[in-house]
């Protein structure tokens, strides 16, 4: 009899669960736990605002509206500048049109295509339908200007960089004669001109201004070349954008790689800039594989994605001044014909005579060192008041961090930044400043820029 009662009870409970689960006004468990498709937060002050927003809605106009509304909140906030990042599924022309039609003003726009996703204080966001993420910022004491130039406007990448910088300075509203920006943010399309652009920007600012940036990405095949830049209402597929910041307030920044440099090194004896053919007079791939203990050759035989695999084994060049030493990492991998050519392709220039070191890392080391960036950016003023932050991370670093661990990047950043709004993008090359050693371009690097809170003027 007890068995009959128990069985009857189970049947009644099951029927009740079925009844309530199928009622239209009672959500299914999968609906209750479905992840949000948009989000963000606006931090509004009496003197300005800072906020971030994101959306994975497949319709570009809707995604832009949702992200912008979240970043600016419901109190009528307006940003002086909006940093905008988007995956290849969203065409930049549609984004620009959506910004024109949006109910909220984005102010000046500086943005570029990001690899697969974006990251914000509430986690990593990506979708098969794409993602749009942005951060709006308005801060008294900080004057902003945005300028861009296409490479076909001038005779060289250097002159295009100078033109874009001049346009950004003009857009900032004629600062005092001779006044230099406190910080420059830049992005360029993936055309191999990063070092030349940095040289031009350094020449124009007499090497006194830190430059931080990232190279716009495409998408996975067949979208590999679908990179783009947005500067205000202009879309560029071959060119660069420059954003200048004028302020007496202190900016914070850090530019690092999360790898350990080994003692294995050699001199590049034959190079075509971004193709290393020989190290110590031997085929570059053979030397690289020997340094790896044969792991490179084994991965090639196994048919692994070598671009991703080698993301944990960069080459390293070391820069030293009287005060400090910094490691600049370069992503190097065998091309499709590597088994025959025995060369290495890179995403940054390596010259003959350069000393390169073999380096290695792991996803958990990369993750933990990302979490240290905000504190490094604060430098000698650990209590520096911060209004907002910008995070730039190499695509190959992201790719080597397991999907289920990527939200931890946000948790680690939040541990240092607290409630400060910030946004992050994933790039195909990174530009940054080593204090005392100038501005450099490399790969597999991460950087953080911290925008000052106006109260920082008294620090």
Secondary structure as GFF3:
##gff-version 3
##sequence-region A 1 459
A	DSSP	alpha_helix	2	22	.	.	.	ID=ss1
A	DSSP	alpha_helix	29	32	.	.	.	ID=ss2
A	DSSP	beta_strand	38	45	.	.	.	ID=ss3
A	DSSP	beta_strand	48	55	.	.	.	ID=ss4
A	DSSP	alpha_helix	60	72	.	.	.	ID=ss5
A	DSSP	beta_strand	81	86	.	.	.	ID=ss6
A	DSSP	alpha_helix	92	101	.	.	.	ID=ss7
A	DSSP	beta_strand	108	113	.	.	.	ID=ss8
A	DSSP	beta_strand	117	120	.	.	.	ID=ss9
A	DSSP	beta_strand	123	126	.	.	.	ID=ss10
A	DSSP	beta_strand	132	139	.	.	.	ID=ss11
A	DSSP	beta_strand	143	150	.	.	.	ID=ss12
A	DSSP	three_ten_helix	151	153	.	.	.	ID=ss13
A	DSSP	alpha_helix	157	171	.	.	.	ID=ss14
A	DSSP	beta_strand	183	188	.	.	.	ID=ss15
A	DSSP	alpha_helix	194	204	.	.	.	ID=ss16
A	DSSP	beta_strand	211	215	.	.	.	ID=ss17
A	DSSP	beta_strand	229	231	.	.	.	ID=ss18
A	DSSP	beta_strand	234	236	.	.	.	ID=ss19
A	DSSP	beta_strand	239	246	.	.	.	ID=ss20
A	DSSP	beta_strand	252	256	.	.	.	ID=ss21
A	DSSP	beta_strand	260	271	.	.	.	ID=ss22
A	DSSP	beta_strand	273	279	.	.	.	ID=ss23
A	DSSP	beta_strand	282	283	.	.	.	ID=ss24
A	DSSP	alpha_helix	284	291	.	.	.	ID=ss25
A	DSSP	alpha_helix	295	301	.	.	.	ID=ss26
A	DSSP	alpha_helix	306	309	.	.	.	ID=ss27
A	DSSP	three_ten_helix	310	312	.	.	.	ID=ss28
A	DSSP	beta_strand	315	320	.	.	.	ID=ss29
A	DSSP	beta_strand	325	330	.	.	.	ID=ss30
A	DSSP	beta_strand	332	333	.	.	.	ID=ss31
A	DSSP	alpha_helix	338	341	.	.	.	ID=ss32
A	DSSP	beta_strand	344	350	.	.	.	ID=ss33
A	DSSP	beta_strand	355	360	.	.	.	ID=ss34
A	DSSP	alpha_helix	363	371	.	.	.	ID=ss35
A	DSSP	alpha_helix	373	378	.	.	.	ID=ss36
A	DSSP	beta_strand	386	394	.	.	.	ID=ss37
A	DSSP	alpha_helix	395	400	.	.	.	ID=ss38
A	DSSP	three_ten_helix	403	405	.	.	.	ID=ss39
A	DSSP	alpha_helix	407	417	.	.	.	ID=ss40
A	DSSP	beta_strand	421	427	.	.	.	ID=ss41
A	DSSP	beta_strand	430	434	.	.	.	ID=ss42
A	DSSP	beta_strand	438	442	.	.	.	ID=ss43
A	DSSP	beta_strand	446	452	.	.	.	ID=ss44
A	DSSP	three_ten_helix	454	458	.	.	.	ID=ss45
###
